[in-house]
Amino acid sequence: MFLTKMPIHTRKRGAVKLLSSPQAMHAAVQSAFPPRALEDAGGRTLWRIDRATNAETTLYLVSPVAPDLTHLVEQAGWQTGDSWRTRDYRNLLNRLAVGQVWAFRLTANPTFNGYKTGANWADTKPLAHVTAKQQEHWLLSRAERAGFRVPDQSHDVTSIRVTNRSTLRFTKGGHRVVIGTATFDGVLEVRDIDALSHTLTDGIGRAKAYGCGLLTLAPLTVVNEAKSTNTWFRGEQVCSPRLRG
């Protein structure tokens, strides 16, 4: 597995298109791999767009094979310096241990099954949670099977909070699609290494093709120093997401 970071040049016309269309971004991400490479590797891709308070916008990508983002850089990236950086995700996965405490970030599509209007009792569809409290409860209810727990607020940073909420709207196959998203920042404790490793590489929740589901971790001490989760690699240490050589 590989973890990749690519800064986005938000003033480029191509970047504007990609950032406004989760379908276009999904297609661009998928085209970073040779035909059948993902199928042969037996994995999936997860991606997320982070928009920092300093106006930096960044694409994060987890994939079973290393991507070639040349086309994305030409369309929406910076062609000076490090256009993108990729690291072996096993450096993090192999260091996970029960009881470790990490800072985390996740953009997800918190939903529940609701009844369709005018339908019979067995006919349901996914509906979005709309309040921050509902969205937090959604994540907490999935934490155990995802391999972690969110501890009580006994650390210097809040254990969990919703830092951004938005609604994605687009048309797919002639049908209107609406996806409610929530970005969570917080602290987690590792409870099940295998389950958490699966979560980090397979994601949480629905709408994974459209930028949801990617959970990233950062050492809590680094986050406290930086007052954010915007850290990246230090040597072989995976600290998502700011790039360090």
GROMACS elastic network, one bead per residue, 0.5 to 0.9 nm:
[ bonds ]
;  ai    aj funct       b0    kb
    1    43     6  0.86372   500
    1    62     6  0.69752   500
    1    63     6  0.56293   500
    1    65     6  0.62438   500
    1    66     6  0.77914   500
    1    87     6  0.87924   500
    1    88     6  0.62137   500
    1    89     6  0.52359   500
    1    90     6  0.64819   500
    1   201     6  0.75298   500
    2    61     6  0.79572   500
    2    62     6  0.55715   500
    2    63     6  0.53429   500
    2    64     6  0.61075   500
    2    65     6  0.64065   500
    2    66     6  0.59105   500
    2    67     6  0.84674   500
    2    86     6  0.65594   500
    2    87     6  0.56782   500
    2    90     6  0.76299   500
    3    60     6  0.73001   500
    3    61     6  0.57594   500
    3    63     6  0.67877   500
    3    66     6  0.81900   500
    3    85     6  0.83696   500
    3    86     6  0.56478   500
    3    87     6  0.53718   500
    3    88     6  0.63541   500
    3    89     6  0.54554   500
    3   238     6  0.88366   500
    3   240     6  0.89695   500
    4    59     6  0.80281   500
    4    60     6  0.56483   500
    4    61     6  0.50070   500
    4    62     6  0.64083   500
    4    63     6  0.82954   500
    4    66     6  0.81195   500
    4    67     6  0.79823   500
    4    84     6  0.70632   500
    4    85     6  0.55549   500
    4    87     6  0.63848   500
    4    88     6  0.88555   500
    5    58     6  0.68796   500
    5    59     6  0.58097   500
    5    61     6  0.65605   500
    5    83     6  0.88540   500
    5    84     6  0.56210   500
    5    85     6  0.53630   500
    5    86     6  0.65217   500
    5    87     6  0.89141   500
    5   232     6  0.87497   500
    5   240     6  0.88484   500
    5   241     6  0.73300   500
    5   242     6  0.81354   500
    5   243     6  0.73830   500
    6    57     6  0.88659   500
    6    58     6  0.57016   500
    6    59     6  0.51017   500
    6    60     6  0.65824   500
    6    61     6  0.84615   500
    6    69     6  0.83316   500
    6    72     6  0.89694   500
    6    73     6  0.80669   500
    6    77     6  0.72483   500
    6    78     6  0.86493   500
    6    82     6  0.84107   500
    6    83     6  0.63494   500
    6    85     6  0.66293   500
    6    86     6  0.88629   500
    7    56     6  0.74585   500
    7    57     6  0.61153   500
    7    59     6  0.62339   500
    7    60     6  0.88075   500
    7    73     6  0.87488   500
    7    76     6  0.87328   500
    7    77     6  0.61761   500
    7    78     6  0.69058   500
    7    82     6  0.87735   500
    7    83     6  0.70693   500
    7    84     6  0.69278   500
    8    11     6  0.88029   500
    8    12     6  0.87372   500
    8    15     6  0.68785   500
    8    56     6  0.76372   500
    8    57     6  0.53936   500
    8    58     6  0.53215   500
    8    59     6  0.68096   500
    8    73     6  0.80349   500
    8    76     6  0.58215   500
    8    78     6  0.67864   500
    9    12     6  0.58641   500
    9    15     6  0.64830   500
    9    16     6  0.89378   500
    9    56     6  0.86076   500
    9    57     6  0.75667   500
    9    58     6  0.88010   500
    9    73     6  0.87073   500
    9    76     6  0.55751   500
    9    78     6  0.57876   500
   10    13     6  0.79621   500
   10    14     6  0.85446   500
   10    15     6  0.54438   500
   10    16     6  0.62784   500
   10    19     6  0.83348   500
   10    56     6  0.85554   500
   10    57     6  0.71737   500
   10    76     6  0.71328   500
   10    77     6  0.80905   500
   11    14     6  0.84979   500
   11    15     6  0.68833   500
   11    16     6  0.69632   500
   11    76     6  0.83878   500
   12    15     6  0.51716   500
   12    16     6  0.64272   500
   12    17     6  0.88631   500
   12    75     6  0.73890   500
   12    76     6  0.58476   500
   12    77     6  0.79545   500
   13    16     6  0.51814   500
   13    17     6  0.64613   500
   13    18     6  0.88143   500
   13    75     6  0.78016   500
   13    76     6  0.74691   500
   14    17     6  0.51527   500
   14    18     6  0.62278   500
   14    19     6  0.85958   500
   14    72     6  0.87621   500
   14    74     6  0.86123   500
   14    76     6  0.51957   500
   14    77     6  0.89253   500
   15    18     6  0.50689   500
   15    19     6  0.59315   500
   15    20     6  0.83815   500
   15    72     6  0.88276   500
   15    75     6  0.65868   500
   15    77     6  0.74898   500
   16    19     6  0.53119   500
   16    20     6  0.61373   500
   16    21     6  0.86720   500
   16    76     6  0.79759   500
   17    20     6  0.52949   500
   17    21     6  0.62333   500
   17    24     6  0.75084   500
   17    25     6  0.85036   500
   17    76     6  0.89480   500
   18    21     6  0.52531   500
   18    22     6  0.68626   500
   18    23     6  0.81378   500
   18    24     6  0.55017   500
   18    25     6  0.50348   500
   18    26     6  0.87553   500
   18    28     6  0.82204   500
   18    76     6  0.78460   500
   19    22     6  0.69255   500
   19    24     6  0.83140   500
   19    25     6  0.70464   500
   19    49     6  0.82600   500
   20    24     6  0.83743   500
   20    25     6  0.86434   500
   20   168     6  0.87173   500
   21    24     6  0.52592   500
   21    25     6  0.63767   500
   21    26     6  0.86289   500
   21   168     6  0.83104   500
   21   169     6  0.84432   500
   21   170     6  0.73177   500
   21   210     6  0.89070   500
   22    25     6  0.50286   500
   22    26     6  0.59797   500
   22    27     6  0.85569   500
   22   168     6  0.77276   500
   22   169     6  0.88279   500
   22   170     6  0.80640   500
   22   209     6  0.81458   500
   22   210     6  0.51275   500
   22   211     6  0.69738   500
   23    26     6  0.51105   500
   23    27     6  0.62677   500
   23    28     6  0.86592   500
   23   170     6  0.79397   500
   23   171     6  0.89937   500
   23   172     6  0.84571   500
   23   209     6  0.81080   500
   23   210     6  0.65947   500
   24    27     6  0.51405   500
   24    28     6  0.61707   500
   24    29     6  0.86512   500
   25    29     6  0.61026   500
   25    30     6  0.85661   500
   25   210     6  0.76830   500
   25   211     6  0.83961   500
   26    29     6  0.51630   500
   26    30     6  0.61907   500
   26    31     6  0.86513   500
   26    47     6  0.83265   500
   26   209     6  0.60858   500
   26   210     6  0.61249   500
   26   211     6  0.76914   500
   27    30     6  0.51588   500
   27    31     6  0.62031   500
   27    32     6  0.89419   500
   28    31     6  0.52017   500
   28    32     6  0.67675   500
   28    69     6  0.87670   500
   28    71     6  0.81490   500
   28    72     6  0.67901   500
   29    32     6  0.54177   500
   29    33     6  0.79567   500
   29    45     6  0.82376   500
   29    47     6  0.79962   500
   29    61     6  0.83356   500
   29    67     6  0.84209   500
   29    69     6  0.79850   500
   29    72     6  0.80215   500
   30    33     6  0.61160   500
   30    34     6  0.88091   500
   30    38     6  0.89343   500
   30    45     6  0.78727   500
   30    67     6  0.89935   500
   31    34     6  0.72273   500
   31    35     6  0.83223   500
   31    67     6  0.88538   500
   31    68     6  0.85695   500
   31    69     6  0.85454   500
   31    71     6  0.85516   500
   32    66     6  0.87274   500
   32    67     6  0.51697   500
   32    69     6  0.55264   500
   32    70     6  0.79822   500
   32    71     6  0.77204   500
   32    72     6  0.80526   500
   33    36     6  0.81049   500
   33    37     6  0.62603   500
   33    38     6  0.72165   500
   33    65     6  0.77910   500
   33    66     6  0.78704   500
   33    67     6  0.56514   500
   33    68     6  0.65642   500
   33    69     6  0.87384   500
   34    37     6  0.53824   500
   34    38     6  0.80303   500
   34    67     6  0.88280   500
   34    68     6  0.89218   500
   35    38     6  0.77859   500
   35    39     6  0.86117   500
   36    39     6  0.50775   500
   36    40     6  0.59427   500
   36    41     6  0.84464   500
   37    40     6  0.52138   500
   37    41     6  0.61309   500
   37    42     6  0.86834   500
   37    64     6  0.88334   500
   37    65     6  0.74200   500
   38    41     6  0.50716   500
   38    42     6  0.62501   500
   38    43     6  0.59386   500
   38    44     6  0.64508   500
   38    45     6  0.80112   500
   38    63     6  0.80814   500
   38    64     6  0.67656   500
   38    65     6  0.70187   500
   39    42     6  0.51417   500
   39    43     6  0.66562   500
   39    44     6  0.79828   500
   40    43     6  0.80947   500
   41    44     6  0.85668   500
   41    64     6  0.61744   500
   41    65     6  0.70771   500
   42    64     6  0.75533   500
   43    63     6  0.71882   500
   43    64     6  0.54817   500
   43    65     6  0.85855   500
   43   201     6  0.82595   500
   43   202     6  0.79153   500
   44    62     6  0.82619   500
   44    63     6  0.61850   500
   44    64     6  0.66710   500
   44   201     6  0.78837   500
   44   202     6  0.68480   500
   45    61     6  0.70139   500
   45    62     6  0.56707   500
   45    64     6  0.71757   500
   45   201     6  0.81035   500
   45   202     6  0.78663   500
   45   208     6  0.83655   500
   45   209     6  0.79767   500
   46    60     6  0.82106   500
   46    61     6  0.56936   500
   46    62     6  0.51791   500
   46    63     6  0.66397   500
   46   201     6  0.75896   500
   46   202     6  0.72998   500
   46   203     6  0.69521   500
   46   208     6  0.63637   500
   46   209     6  0.71276   500
   46   210     6  0.87627   500
   46   211     6  0.69923   500
   46   212     6  0.75871   500
   46   213     6  0.70048   500
   46   214     6  0.57083   500
   47    59     6  0.69749   500
   47    60     6  0.54379   500
   47    62     6  0.63944   500
   47    63     6  0.87083   500
   47   208     6  0.77209   500
   47   209     6  0.78488   500
   47   210     6  0.78513   500
   47   211     6  0.51145   500
   47   212     6  0.70974   500
   47   213     6  0.79391   500
   47   214     6  0.61865   500
   48    58     6  0.81732   500
   48    59     6  0.58114   500
   48    60     6  0.52159   500
   48    61     6  0.66487   500
   48   106     6  0.85442   500
   48   107     6  0.70833   500
   48   210     6  0.83777   500
   48   212     6  0.65042   500
   48   213     6  0.80776   500
   48   214     6  0.63915   500
   49    57     6  0.69421   500
   49    58     6  0.56452   500
   49    60     6  0.64079   500
   49   107     6  0.86153   500
   49   211     6  0.69182   500
   50    56     6  0.80097   500
   50    57     6  0.56306   500
   50    58     6  0.52261   500
   50    59     6  0.65451   500
   50    60     6  0.76921   500
   50   107     6  0.89009   500
   50   241     6  0.88308   500
   51    54     6  0.82919   500
   51    55     6  0.64732   500
   51    56     6  0.58815   500
   51    58     6  0.66158   500
   52    55     6  0.54615   500
   52    56     6  0.52379   500
   52    57     6  0.63270   500
   52    58     6  0.83149   500
   52   230     6  0.78710   500
   53    56     6  0.72330   500
   54    57     6  0.88696   500
   58   241     6  0.86469   500
   60   214     6  0.85740   500
   60   240     6  0.88987   500
   60   241     6  0.76693   500
   61    67     6  0.87842   500
   61    86     6  0.89762   500
   61   214     6  0.82059   500
   62    65     6  0.87893   500
   62    66     6  0.88398   500
   62    89     6  0.80797   500
   62   200     6  0.84310   500
   62   201     6  0.67366   500
   62   202     6  0.88966   500
   62   214     6  0.78077   500
   63    66     6  0.66879   500
   63    67     6  0.75485   500
   63   201     6  0.75882   500
   64   201     6  0.83579   500
   66    86     6  0.71155   500
   66    87     6  0.85347   500
   66    88     6  0.85890   500
   67    86     6  0.80871   500
   68    71     6  0.78615   500
   68    72     6  0.86338   500
   69    72     6  0.50871   500
   69    73     6  0.61221   500
   69    74     6  0.86477   500
   69    83     6  0.85204   500
   69    84     6  0.74025   500
   70    73     6  0.51847   500
   70    74     6  0.63162   500
   70    75     6  0.86863   500
   70    83     6  0.84177   500
   70    84     6  0.88935   500
   71    74     6  0.51627   500
   71    75     6  0.62194   500
   71    76     6  0.85319   500
   72    75     6  0.50070   500
   72    76     6  0.56844   500
   72    77     6  0.64056   500
   73    76     6  0.52820   500
   73    78     6  0.61736   500
   73    79     6  0.65325   500
   73    83     6  0.65267   500
   73    84     6  0.80122   500
   74    77     6  0.61063   500
   74    78     6  0.77833   500
   74    79     6  0.71436   500
   77    83     6  0.66899   500
   77    84     6  0.85187   500
   78    81     6  0.76412   500
   78    82     6  0.79871   500
   78    83     6  0.56461   500
   78    84     6  0.87217   500
   79    82     6  0.78157   500
   79    83     6  0.57626   500
   80    83     6  0.65143   500
   81    84     6  0.88224   500
   82    85     6  0.67527   500
   85   243     6  0.76076   500
   86    89     6  0.88951   500
   87    90     6  0.87359   500
   87    91     6  0.82944   500
   87   233     6  0.83241   500
   87   236     6  0.82840   500
   87   238     6  0.81248   500
   88    91     6  0.60843   500
   88    92     6  0.82635   500
   88   236     6  0.87003   500
   88   238     6  0.89051   500
   89    92     6  0.56562   500
   89    93     6  0.64006   500
   89    94     6  0.86703   500
   89   238     6  0.75936   500
   90    94     6  0.55559   500
   90    95     6  0.81998   500
   91    94     6  0.57663   500
   91    95     6  0.67139   500
   91   236     6  0.64878   500
   91   237     6  0.67412   500
   91   238     6  0.68321   500
   92    95     6  0.52950   500
   92    96     6  0.66743   500
   92   217     6  0.88763   500
   92   236     6  0.84919   500
   92   237     6  0.68719   500
   92   238     6  0.57134   500
   92   239     6  0.86676   500
   93    96     6  0.55812   500
   93   193     6  0.84473   500
   93   196     6  0.88322   500
   93   197     6  0.61494   500
   93   200     6  0.84646   500
   94    97     6  0.85147   500
   94   197     6  0.89536   500
   96   100     6  0.72582   500
   96   190     6  0.75774   500
   96   193     6  0.62842   500
   96   196     6  0.86449   500
   96   197     6  0.81836   500
   97   100     6  0.58134   500
   97   190     6  0.66572   500
   97   191     6  0.81486   500
   97   192     6  0.81983   500
   97   193     6  0.63303   500
   98   101     6  0.88711   500
   98   148     6  0.89730   500
   98   189     6  0.77023   500
   98   191     6  0.51671   500
   98   192     6  0.63830   500
   98   193     6  0.65117   500
   99   189     6  0.58545   500
   99   190     6  0.52486   500
   99   191     6  0.63707   500
  100   188     6  0.83079   500
  100   189     6  0.55944   500
  100   190     6  0.53961   500
  100   191     6  0.83437   500
  101   151     6  0.89509   500
  101   187     6  0.69068   500
  101   188     6  0.56713   500
  101   190     6  0.64799   500
  101   219     6  0.77697   500
  101   220     6  0.70053   500
  102   186     6  0.85025   500
  102   187     6  0.56811   500
  102   188     6  0.54889   500
  102   189     6  0.64479   500
  102   190     6  0.79800   500
  102   217     6  0.60845   500
  102   218     6  0.58230   500
  102   219     6  0.52835   500
  102   220     6  0.52249   500
  102   221     6  0.87894   500
  103   157     6  0.88844   500
  103   159     6  0.85698   500
  103   185     6  0.74825   500
  103   186     6  0.56489   500
  103   188     6  0.63115   500
  103   189     6  0.89145   500
  103   216     6  0.84148   500
  103   217     6  0.56272   500
  103   218     6  0.50957   500
  103   219     6  0.60541   500
  103   220     6  0.51098   500
  103   221     6  0.87990   500
  103   223     6  0.70333   500
  103   229     6  0.70101   500
  104   160     6  0.89248   500
  104   184     6  0.78682   500
  104   185     6  0.57500   500
  104   186     6  0.54436   500
  104   187     6  0.58521   500
  104   188     6  0.68759   500
  104   215     6  0.68393   500
  104   216     6  0.55536   500
  104   218     6  0.61727   500
  104   219     6  0.87632   500
  104   220     6  0.87712   500
  104   229     6  0.72063   500
  104   240     6  0.86709   500
  105   183     6  0.71288   500
  105   184     6  0.55595   500
  105   186     6  0.67113   500
  105   187     6  0.87551   500
  105   214     6  0.82361   500
  105   215     6  0.57831   500
  105   216     6  0.54471   500
  105   217     6  0.66726   500
  105   218     6  0.85444   500
  105   229     6  0.72221   500
  105   240     6  0.87943   500
  106   182     6  0.80681   500
  106   183     6  0.55385   500
  106   184     6  0.51303   500
  106   185     6  0.67296   500
  106   204     6  0.86425   500
  106   212     6  0.79043   500
  106   213     6  0.66702   500
  106   214     6  0.58323   500
  106   216     6  0.66222   500
  107   164     6  0.86937   500
  107   181     6  0.66544   500
  107   182     6  0.55437   500
  107   184     6  0.62276   500
  107   185     6  0.89532   500
  107   211     6  0.75163   500
  107   212     6  0.53201   500
  107   213     6  0.59928   500
  107   214     6  0.65074   500
  107   215     6  0.73464   500
  108   139     6  0.88666   500
  108   180     6  0.84118   500
  108   181     6  0.55194   500
  108   182     6  0.55497   500
  108   183     6  0.64376   500
  108   184     6  0.80364   500
  108   203     6  0.89629   500
  108   204     6  0.69834   500
  108   205     6  0.64968   500
  108   206     6  0.74274   500
  108   207     6  0.78486   500
  108   208     6  0.81575   500
  108   211     6  0.79763   500
  108   214     6  0.74984   500
  108   215     6  0.87378   500
  109   128     6  0.73736   500
  109   129     6  0.85100   500
  109   135     6  0.88248   500
  109   179     6  0.68055   500
  109   180     6  0.57728   500
  109   182     6  0.64677   500
  109   204     6  0.85949   500
  109   205     6  0.62610   500
  109   206     6  0.58115   500
  109   207     6  0.64298   500
  109   208     6  0.84713   500
  109   212     6  0.61281   500
  109   213     6  0.73558   500
  110   127     6  0.84689   500
  110   128     6  0.59528   500
  110   129     6  0.57597   500
  110   130     6  0.85327   500
  110   134     6  0.84319   500
  110   135     6  0.58740   500
  110   136     6  0.87792   500
  110   138     6  0.62244   500
  110   139     6  0.75740   500
  110   180     6  0.72408   500
  110   181     6  0.68006   500
  110   182     6  0.71853   500
  110   205     6  0.69543   500
  110   206     6  0.77380   500
  111   126     6  0.58817   500
  111   127     6  0.52364   500
  111   129     6  0.54150   500
  111   130     6  0.89518   500
  111   135     6  0.82606   500
  111   138     6  0.76541   500
  111   180     6  0.82595   500
  111   205     6  0.81159   500
  111   206     6  0.79844   500
  112   125     6  0.81449   500
  112   126     6  0.54041   500
  112   127     6  0.53579   500
  112   128     6  0.64412   500
  112   129     6  0.69794   500
  112   138     6  0.84894   500
  113   124     6  0.59557   500
  113   125     6  0.53810   500
  113   127     6  0.59797   500
  113   128     6  0.87749   500
  114   123     6  0.85356   500
  114   124     6  0.52605   500
  114   125     6  0.55010   500
  114   126     6  0.60616   500
  114   127     6  0.59759   500
  115   118     6  0.84110   500
  115   119     6  0.70213   500
  115   120     6  0.79298   500
  115   121     6  0.67958   500
  115   122     6  0.76650   500
  115   123     6  0.60769   500
  115   125     6  0.62607   500
  115   126     6  0.86008   500
  115   127     6  0.88999   500
  116   119     6  0.52630   500
  116   120     6  0.78571   500
  116   121     6  0.85128   500
  116   123     6  0.62525   500
  116   124     6  0.53962   500
  116   125     6  0.62661   500
  117   120     6  0.86926   500
  119   122     6  0.79621   500
  119   123     6  0.59398   500
  119   124     6  0.80430   500
  120   123     6  0.55566   500
  120   124     6  0.85207   500
  121   124     6  0.76194   500
  127   180     6  0.88966   500
  128   135     6  0.88951   500
  128   179     6  0.74561   500
  128   180     6  0.58850   500
  128   181     6  0.84170   500
  129   132     6  0.82088   500
  129   133     6  0.89788   500
  129   134     6  0.58385   500
  129   135     6  0.58832   500
  129   138     6  0.81479   500
  129   180     6  0.76789   500
  130   133     6  0.85826   500
  130   134     6  0.68150   500
  130   135     6  0.71005   500
  130   165     6  0.88667   500
  130   180     6  0.76929   500
  131   134     6  0.52306   500
  131   135     6  0.62539   500
  131   136     6  0.86671   500
  132   135     6  0.50250   500
  132   136     6  0.60785   500
  132   137     6  0.85699   500
  132   161     6  0.81307   500
  132   162     6  0.61356   500
  132   165     6  0.82586   500
  132   182     6  0.81109   500
  133   136     6  0.51418   500
  133   137     6  0.62053   500
  133   138     6  0.86053   500
  133   162     6  0.85672   500
  134   137     6  0.51255   500
  134   138     6  0.61755   500
  134   139     6  0.88739   500
  135   139     6  0.65033   500
  135   140     6  0.87425   500
  135   162     6  0.78028   500
  135   182     6  0.71980   500
  135   184     6  0.89934   500
  136   139     6  0.52894   500
  136   140     6  0.62140   500
  136   141     6  0.86300   500
  136   160     6  0.75303   500
  136   161     6  0.72106   500
  136   162     6  0.71176   500
  136   184     6  0.80177   500
  137   140     6  0.50168   500
  137   141     6  0.60131   500
  137   142     6  0.87083   500
  138   141     6  0.53289   500
  138   142     6  0.66951   500
  138   143     6  0.89986   500
  139   142     6  0.52802   500
  139   143     6  0.62390   500
  139   184     6  0.88151   500
  139   204     6  0.89135   500
  140   143     6  0.51341   500
  140   144     6  0.79414   500
  140   149     6  0.75838   500
  140   150     6  0.71410   500
  141   144     6  0.73225   500
  141   145     6  0.87063   500
  142   145     6  0.58991   500
  142   146     6  0.61730   500
  142   147     6  0.89414   500
  142   148     6  0.89647   500
  142   204     6  0.84529   500
  143   147     6  0.63515   500
  143   148     6  0.53357   500
  143   149     6  0.54467   500
  143   150     6  0.73824   500
  143   188     6  0.89511   500
  144   147     6  0.53083   500
  144   148     6  0.54577   500
  144   149     6  0.59849   500
  144   191     6  0.76544   500
  144   192     6  0.83057   500
  144   195     6  0.88355   500
  145   148     6  0.75457   500
  145   192     6  0.84288   500
  145   195     6  0.67812   500
  145   196     6  0.83756   500
  146   149     6  0.85704   500
  146   191     6  0.89760   500
  146   192     6  0.79930   500
  146   195     6  0.54854   500
  146   196     6  0.54579   500
  146   197     6  0.86809   500
  146   198     6  0.77890   500
  146   199     6  0.57558   500
  146   200     6  0.89163   500
  146   204     6  0.78010   500
  147   189     6  0.86990   500
  147   190     6  0.63330   500
  147   191     6  0.53168   500
  147   193     6  0.64604   500
  147   194     6  0.73108   500
  147   197     6  0.79453   500
  147   198     6  0.85395   500
  147   199     6  0.75539   500
  148   188     6  0.62026   500
  148   189     6  0.54262   500
  148   192     6  0.65173   500
  148   193     6  0.85550   500
  148   195     6  0.82422   500
  148   196     6  0.66163   500
  149   187     6  0.87609   500
  149   188     6  0.55998   500
  149   189     6  0.53254   500
  149   190     6  0.67737   500
  149   191     6  0.67350   500
  150   153     6  0.87969   500
  150   159     6  0.63676   500
  150   160     6  0.72745   500
  150   186     6  0.79815   500
  150   187     6  0.61721   500
  150   189     6  0.62004   500
  151   154     6  0.75912   500
  151   155     6  0.87602   500
  151   159     6  0.63763   500
  151   160     6  0.89024   500
  151   187     6  0.71287   500
  151   188     6  0.63587   500
  151   189     6  0.66960   500
  152   155     6  0.80572   500
  152   158     6  0.88054   500
  152   159     6  0.65201   500
  153   156     6  0.80612   500
  153   157     6  0.76056   500
  153   158     6  0.58446   500
  153   159     6  0.51989   500
  153   160     6  0.83829   500
  153   187     6  0.88592   500
  154   157     6  0.82009   500
  154   158     6  0.81633   500
  154   159     6  0.78808   500
  155   158     6  0.69116   500
  155   159     6  0.72677   500
  155   187     6  0.83878   500
  156   159     6  0.88210   500
  156   224     6  0.74204   500
  157   160     6  0.85595   500
  157   186     6  0.73453   500
  157   187     6  0.76098   500
  157   220     6  0.88609   500
  157   223     6  0.88481   500
  157   224     6  0.73580   500
  157   227     6  0.85983   500
  158   161     6  0.68434   500
  158   185     6  0.83730   500
  158   186     6  0.60801   500
  158   187     6  0.72214   500
  159   185     6  0.79969   500
  159   188     6  0.72660   500
  160   184     6  0.66845   500
  160   185     6  0.57396   500
  160   187     6  0.62452   500
  160   188     6  0.84478   500
  161   183     6  0.84091   500
  161   184     6  0.56263   500
  161   185     6  0.55834   500
  161   186     6  0.61472   500
  162   165     6  0.73856   500
  162   182     6  0.64986   500
  162   183     6  0.56547   500
  162   185     6  0.65018   500
  162   186     6  0.87054   500
  163   182     6  0.75981   500
  163   183     6  0.56548   500
  163   184     6  0.58931   500
  163   185     6  0.66009   500
  164   181     6  0.81917   500
  164   182     6  0.57374   500
  164   183     6  0.50629   500
  164   184     6  0.74584   500
  165   180     6  0.75263   500
  165   181     6  0.56440   500
  165   183     6  0.63518   500
  166   179     6  0.84554   500
  166   180     6  0.60085   500
  166   181     6  0.53311   500
  166   182     6  0.66222   500
  166   183     6  0.88242   500
  167   178     6  0.67975   500
  167   179     6  0.56157   500
  167   181     6  0.60046   500
  167   182     6  0.88605   500
  168   177     6  0.78830   500
  168   178     6  0.56302   500
  168   180     6  0.63078   500
  168   181     6  0.75423   500
  168   210     6  0.89783   500
  169   176     6  0.72279   500
  169   177     6  0.56660   500
  169   179     6  0.65419   500
  169   180     6  0.88514   500
  170   175     6  0.84180   500
  170   176     6  0.59009   500
  170   177     6  0.53181   500
  170   178     6  0.67810   500
  170   179     6  0.88954   500
  171   174     6  0.59774   500
  171   175     6  0.53669   500
  171   177     6  0.56525   500
  171   178     6  0.87092   500
  172   175     6  0.52680   500
  172   176     6  0.63868   500
  172   177     6  0.66768   500
  173   176     6  0.83877   500
  179   207     6  0.75974   500
  179   210     6  0.88759   500
  181   212     6  0.74333   500
  182   212     6  0.88521   500
  185   228     6  0.88989   500
  185   229     6  0.78091   500
  186   229     6  0.89920   500
  187   220     6  0.77632   500
  188   217     6  0.89907   500
  190   193     6  0.67928   500
  190   196     6  0.73366   500
  191   195     6  0.85141   500
  191   196     6  0.79735   500
  192   195     6  0.54091   500
  192   196     6  0.60810   500
  192   197     6  0.85295   500
  193   196     6  0.52385   500
  193   197     6  0.60044   500
  193   198     6  0.85533   500
  194   197     6  0.51283   500
  194   198     6  0.62020   500
  194   199     6  0.86401   500
  195   198     6  0.51191   500
  195   199     6  0.62265   500
  195   200     6  0.87488   500
  196   200     6  0.61315   500
  196   201     6  0.86606   500
  197   200     6  0.51408   500
  197   201     6  0.63852   500
  197   202     6  0.84440   500
  198   201     6  0.52898   500
  198   202     6  0.56458   500
  198   203     6  0.75798   500
  199   202     6  0.51681   500
  199   204     6  0.63443   500
  199   213     6  0.87347   500
  199   214     6  0.83141   500
  199   215     6  0.73885   500
  200   203     6  0.57766   500
  200   204     6  0.83562   500
  200   213     6  0.89034   500
  200   214     6  0.68383   500
  200   215     6  0.56818   500
  200   216     6  0.69012   500
  200   217     6  0.87837   500
  201   214     6  0.78641   500
  201   215     6  0.84286   500
  202   208     6  0.89212   500
  202   213     6  0.79535   500
  202   214     6  0.78610   500
  203   206     6  0.87422   500
  203   208     6  0.72161   500
  203   212     6  0.79577   500
  203   214     6  0.51143   500
  203   215     6  0.65400   500
  204   208     6  0.79400   500
  204   212     6  0.77969   500
  204   214     6  0.68658   500
  204   215     6  0.75036   500
  205   208     6  0.73299   500
  205   212     6  0.76039   500
  205   213     6  0.57907   500
  206   209     6  0.84710   500
  206   212     6  0.70277   500
  206   213     6  0.69783   500
  207   210     6  0.53826   500
  207   211     6  0.70365   500
  207   212     6  0.55656   500
  207   213     6  0.73355   500
  208   211     6  0.56873   500
  208   213     6  0.53767   500
  208   214     6  0.77419   500
  209   212     6  0.70884   500
  209   213     6  0.88477   500
  211   214     6  0.75673   500
  212   215     6  0.89984   500
  216   239     6  0.84526   500
  216   240     6  0.61895   500
  216   241     6  0.78266   500
  217   220     6  0.88667   500
  217   229     6  0.82371   500
  217   238     6  0.80245   500
  217   239     6  0.65800   500
  217   240     6  0.59880   500
  217   241     6  0.84257   500
  218   221     6  0.85850   500
  218   222     6  0.72411   500
  218   223     6  0.68994   500
  218   229     6  0.65092   500
  218   230     6  0.84613   500
  218   231     6  0.70338   500
  218   232     6  0.77921   500
  218   238     6  0.71932   500
  218   240     6  0.54510   500
  218   241     6  0.78104   500
  219   222     6  0.54440   500
  219   223     6  0.64765   500
  219   224     6  0.88842   500
  219   229     6  0.87737   500
  219   231     6  0.89059   500
  219   238     6  0.85416   500
  219   239     6  0.64405   500
  219   240     6  0.87857   500
  220   223     6  0.50745   500
  220   224     6  0.62063   500
  220   225     6  0.86919   500
  220   229     6  0.86154   500
  221   224     6  0.51622   500
  221   225     6  0.63318   500
  221   226     6  0.87198   500
  222   225     6  0.51538   500
  222   226     6  0.62092   500
  222   227     6  0.82955   500
  222   228     6  0.85889   500
  222   229     6  0.81016   500
  222   231     6  0.74124   500
  222   239     6  0.82181   500
  223   226     6  0.50427   500
  223   227     6  0.54654   500
  223   228     6  0.52696   500
  223   229     6  0.52956   500
  223   230     6  0.75654   500
  223   231     6  0.73047   500
  224   228     6  0.70518   500
  224   229     6  0.85602   500
  225   228     6  0.81207   500
  226   229     6  0.74429   500
  226   230     6  0.75940   500
  226   231     6  0.78148   500
  227   230     6  0.85458   500
  228   231     6  0.77751   500
  229   232     6  0.87479   500
  229   239     6  0.83910   500
  229   240     6  0.69948   500
  229   241     6  0.68491   500
  229   242     6  0.82474   500
  230   239     6  0.82886   500
  230   240     6  0.64623   500
  230   243     6  0.87296   500
  231   234     6  0.88642   500
  231   238     6  0.88118   500
  231   239     6  0.53511   500
  231   240     6  0.50823   500
  231   243     6  0.66376   500
  231   244     6  0.78393   500
  232   237     6  0.83069   500
  232   238     6  0.61955   500
  232   244     6  0.57977   500
  232   245     6  0.88674   500
  233   236     6  0.66040   500
  233   237     6  0.54363   500
  233   240     6  0.68230   500
  233   241     6  0.77631   500
  233   242     6  0.72194   500
  233   243     6  0.57537   500
  233   244     6  0.50469   500
  233   245     6  0.66984   500
  234   237     6  0.50399   500
  234   238     6  0.67244   500
  234   239     6  0.70322   500
  234   243     6  0.82796   500
  234   244     6  0.57413   500
  234   245     6  0.65007   500
  235   238     6  0.80867   500
  235   244     6  0.77462   500
  235   245     6  0.64801   500
  238   241     6  0.85434   500
  239   242     6  0.74545   500
  239   243     6  0.84186   500
  239   244     6  0.89484   500
  240   243     6  0.78627   500
